[in-house]
Amino acid sequence: MTDPAAVRRDLAAQSIDTPSWAYGNSGTRFKVFGQAGVPRDPWEKIADAAVVHRLTGAAPTVSLHIPWDRVDDYAELAKYAAEQGVGVGAINANVFQDDDYKLGSVTNPDSRVRRKAVDALLACVDVMDATGSRDLKLWFADGTNYPGQDSMRARQDRLTEALREVYARLSGDQRFLLEYKLFEPAFYHSDVPDWGTSYAHCLELGPRATVCIDTGHHAPGTNIEFIVAFLVRAGRLGAFDFNSRFYADDDLMVGAADPFQLFRIMNEIVEAGVHTPDSGIAFMLDQCHNIEAKIPAIIRSVMNVQEATAKALLLDRDALAAARAAGDVLGANEVLMDAYATDVRPLLRLVREEQGLDPDPLRAYHRSGHQERIEAERVGGTQAGWGA
C-alpha cells in the first residue's frame, strides 16, 4: 500500500526544468506566429519562467539555449534568475543554425568547421561555469541526405573526437546529456539517430556522459518506457525532454497526444525510485507553443507531468508484485490501469495548498493579470524566437 504522506512529499519535491525558447515565438516550416507579450531577451524569458515556478512550485530551473540566450554577463543573468526565485538549468548547445553547418557540425568533412563547432560547445561549458549549470545538452543535426554523400563510419570517428574534447573540459559535478533523433533535418541518416548510438558513445566516454530521451524522437510504436528502464538500470539516463508527437517531432505539450504513454514512462521512473531530484535525472520540457499562449501552455505541461507522476506514485506496488509473482497477467495489468484511472487532481490541489500555493495554477495565472501586464509593457524591440 502507498503512504499518502510520502506521496505528497515526493510530489512537493518534484522538479521540472522549463525551456527558455518555449517562452518565445516559434512556428512551423511555413510560418512563425508572433504573440503579444512575448519576451524580447533572456531576462524576460527568465521572468516568465519564474512566474511558472511561483504558480506551480515545480519548475525551479530554466534551460538556456546558446546562442539564442547570449548575454554579455552570464553570471549576472544567473544572479537575476536567483532573484526571481529560479536557477539556470541545462545549457543547450546550438551548432545547427549557421551556414557553415550545412554538411554537419562536429561530423563535418571540413576540419575548420569541426573546430568551430567544438569551440562553440566549449564556450557553452564556459556558460555553465558562469551560471552554475550542471548539464550541457548536446543535440546534433548532423547527418546526410543521400547515399554516398559521406562516410558514415568516418563521421562516427569525428563525433567521438569532438565528444572526447568536450568531455575532458567538464569539471566538478558537470556532465553532458547526449540527445538523439531518428531523422530530420538529415533524411538519409542521422549521426546520432537513436538511444543505442547515444548510449554507446556515453559508455566509451565515462560516467559524466549520459543519455537524454526526447519523447518525440522515436519511430512510431517505439516502446519508450523500455528505453527508460534499460538506461535507468545502466545508470545512464541523464534527462528527459518531454513533449508530445502525433506524427514526427511535433514538440507539442507533454501529455497532449498520449497521456497514457507519459504515465507508463513515469511508472518506470517511480518503480526504479528515481523520480526525486536527488536521483540526478533532469526532467525537462522541450516544447514549442506555436498557436497557444506560451505561459499557460507551460503551466499546463508542468501539471500534466505532475498528474502522471501522482498516478504512478499511487500505484499499489505490493498488489502489482503479488500479481506478477503469481503469473496473473490480467491482475497485474488491472493494478496498473487502476492507478492510471485515478483522478489525482484533488491530491495535487492538496499538495499545492500545503505548499501555500493556489490549488489551480492555470486559473491563478489568468487572475494574476500577468498576461495583460506583459502585453502592455513589452512593446518595441525584437521579440525572442527561433534564432534570437
N, C-alpha and C positions, 0 to 999 in steps of 0.2 A: 504493500500500500504506500501511497505517496504521503509525504509530510507537508501539509499545507503551508506551514511557516517557512520551510526550506524552499518550497516552490516560489513563494512571494519574495524571499530573499534573493534567489537566483534571478528572478525577473527584474528586480530592482537594480541588480548589478549589471544587467545586460548593456553591452557597448556596441554601437553600430556607427561606423565611420561614414559620413556623407561626403559626396564629391563636389568640389568647388565648381566644376563645369556644369553640374546639373542645375545650378542657380542661374546660369547664363543662357543666352539664346542658342537654340540648336534646331535641327531640321532634318530633312531627307536629302537624297541626292538631287532633288529638284528644287527645294526651297527651304530657306531658313526663315522662320516666322518670328518676328520681333514681338516682345510683350512689354507693356508699360511697367516701370518699376524694376526692371532687370538691373543687376549690379553693373557698374561701369569699371570696376577694378577689383583686385583681390581683397581689398579691405572691406568692400561692400559685400562680397561673397561670404566672407567670414562673419560679417554682421548677420546675414541671413541664416547661416548655419547655426549661429548662436541662438537665434530665435527658435529654430527647430529643437535644439537641445533643451532650452528653457521650458518648452511646452511638453516634450516627451520624456525628458530625463534620461534618455537612452542614446543620445547622439553626441558624445563628448569630444569627438575629434572631427576634423575636416581634412580631406585629402587635397593636396595641391597638384597641379599639372604644370610642368616646366617645359617650354617657356610661356604657356598661356598665363601663368600666375607670376611672371617675373616681376620683381621689385628691386629697388636699389639696396635695401637693407632687410634681409630675411629675419635677422634677429629681432628687428623692430616689428616686423609682421607677426612673429611668434608672440612677442610681448603684447601686441594688440589683441591677438586671439585669446591669450590668457586673461586679459582684462574683460573680455566679452564672455568668459566662462567656458571656453573650449580650448583644445590643444590642436597641434598640427599632426595629422595622421600620416598616411603614406605619401611619399613623393613619387609622382608618376612621371616617367621619362618619356618625352616625345621626340622620337627620331623617325618621323614618318611624314612630316609636312614641309619638307624642304626639297627644292628641285634636285639637289644632289642625291636624294634618296630614291630617285625614280627606279633604280635597279636594286634597291636594298640599302640598308644602313650598315650594320655590323657584318653582314654577309656579302656586301657589295664586292664585285670583282676588282674595283679600284681601291688600292690601299690608302689613297688620300681621303676618300670618302669614309672608309672604315675608321681611319684615325679621327676624323671629325666626329663621327658618331660616338666612338668610345669616349672622346673628350667631353661630349655632351652628357654622357652617363656619369662620368666622374664629377662633372660640375653639379649634377643632381645630388651626389654624395656630399658635396660641399654645402648644399642647401640643407641636407639632413643634419649636418654638423651644426649649422646655424640655428635651426629650428627645434632641435631635439627629437626629430622624427626617427623612428626605429626602422621603418620599412621603405625600401626602394622597389617600386613596382615596375617591372620590365615587360613591355609588350612590343613585339616587332612585327611590322607589316611586311617583312622581308619574305620573298619567295619568287617564283617565276610564273609567267603566263603561258609559256609554250615549251613543249618537249625540245630538248637540245639547247635551250636558251643559256643554261649554265650547268655546272656540275653540282648535283645535289650533295654529293659527298664532300666536295671542296667547301661548299657553303657551311656544312656542319663543322668542318675544321675551323673556319673563320669565326663561326659563332662561339665555339669553345674557347678560342683565343681571346675573344672580347670578354666573355663572361669571366674568365680567369683573371683578367686585369681588373675588372670591376670588383670581383670578389676579394681580391687582395687589398683593395682600398678600404674595405669596410672595417669598422673598429667598434669597440665597446659592445653594446647589445644590438648593433645594426645587422641587418640581414637583407637579402633581396628575395622578391617574390617573382617567379618566372611564370608569366601568364601564357596561355596558348590559344590558338584559334584555328578552327578547321579550314576555313577559307576566307578570302576577301582581306585585302584587295588583290592578293595574288591568287590566280584561279587554277593554275596547273598544279602547283604545290606550294605549301607554306613551310617555312623553315622550322617553325615550332607549331605543328598542327594539332597536337593532342597532349593529353596529360602524361602519356608514356614518354614522349620525347622530352617534355619538361622535367619529368622525374629522373630520367637517365642523366641529363645534364646536371641536375642538382646532386645526384648521388656522386658523380665524378668530382664535383667541386668541394663538397663538405657540408657541415650542419647549418651554416649560415645561408644556404641556398634552399629555398622551399618553393612549393608549387602554389600558384593562385588559380582557383577554379572560378571561371566566369560561367554562370549558369546558362548563358546564351550561346556559348561557343562549342556546341556539340552537334553531331549528326542527329537527325530525327530518330527517336527511340532509344537513345543512349541512356543507360541506367546511371545517372549521375550519383545517386546515393551509394552505388558500389564503389565508384571512384573515391568518394568521401571516405568510406570505410577502409579502403585499401591504404590511402595516403595517411589517414589517422594512425592506422596500425604501424605504418612505416615511419611515423614521426616526421613526415614531410609535408603535411598540409599547413601552409602558412596563412592562407587567406581565402576568402570568397569575394568575388564581385557579383553581388546579387542584382538580378534584373529578370525580365520575362521575355520570352520569344514565342511568336506564333509560327514563323517560317524560318528566319535566319537569325541574324544578330540584331534583334529589334530594339533592345535596350529599353523596353517598357517597364512600368512599375513592377517591382518584385511581387509575386503572388497574384498578378493580374491574369496571366494566361493559364497557369496550372497551380492553384494553391495547394493541391494535394502533393504535388512534387516538392514544393517548398517544405511541407510538413514532413515528408519522407526524408528529406535531406537533414532537417533539424532533428528528426528522430535518431538518425545515425550519430549525430553530434552529441545529443543528450545521452544516448546509450553508452557512448565512449567516455562520457564525463568531461567533455572538452568545450562546454558551452559558456563557461565563465571567462572573464578577461585574463585570469591567471593561467589559462591554457596556452596563451600565446597566439591563438588563431585570431586573425583580424576579420571581422565581419563588416564588409564594406558594400555600399551601394555603388553601382556603375550604371547610371541611367541618363537618358536624355528626354526631357519633357518638352515635346515639340508643340503640342496643341493644348496641353493642360497647364494650369497655373503652377509655377515652379514650387514654391514653398509648401502649399497644400499637398502637392503630389509627393514630396519628400516626406512630409509628416505621415501621410497615408502609408508610404512604403515602410517606414520605421514601424508603424503599428502592425503592418502585415507580418513582418519578421517577428515581432513580439507575440502575435497571436499564434503563429506556427510553433514558436518555442514553447509557449504556455501549454499548448496541446501535447507536445512531446514530453514536457515535464510531468503532465498529469497521467501519462500512460501507466497502467498498472504493470510494473516490471515483474513483480512476483507472479502474477497470473500469466504473463507472457512467457516467463521462463518455465512455468509448470506445463503450459500447453506445448511448448517446444520439446520439453523432455519427454512428454507422453506421445509425441508424434501427432498431435492434434492440429492438423493443418488449418482447418476451418476455425477452431477455437483460437489459435494464435492470431489469425487474420481478424477475427472478431474483436479481440482485445485492441489491436491496432486501430481498427475502424471506429470503435467506441471512443477512443481518445480523439480521433480526428473529428468526430461528430460533436464533440463537446463545445458548447458555447462558452468561450473563455473571456468574452468581453466584460462580464461582471467582475471576474477575477482581476483583470488588468485595470479596471476602474478603481478597484480597491487598492491595488499596488500603487497607483498614481496618487490616490488620496493619502496613503501612508507616507508618500514622499513629499506631501504638501503641494502637489500639482493638481491642475484641473483634471477631472476624470475623463474629459473628452478633448484631447489636444486640437482636433480639427475645428471644433466649434469655438474653442478658446482662441484660436488664431483668427477666425473670422470676426470675433467680438473685439479683438485687440486693437483693431484699426491700423495694424502694421502695413497691410497691403495698401491702404489708402495713403498712408504717410510716404511710403517709398515711391508710389506713383507720382505724388506731388513734389517730392524732393529730388528724385533722380531724373532731372530734366537737363538736357545738354550732355555734352561729352559723347563718348562712344560706348555703346552697350557691349558687355562682355559676351563672347560666344566662341564658336569654334575658331581657334587660331588667335584668340585675343584674351 
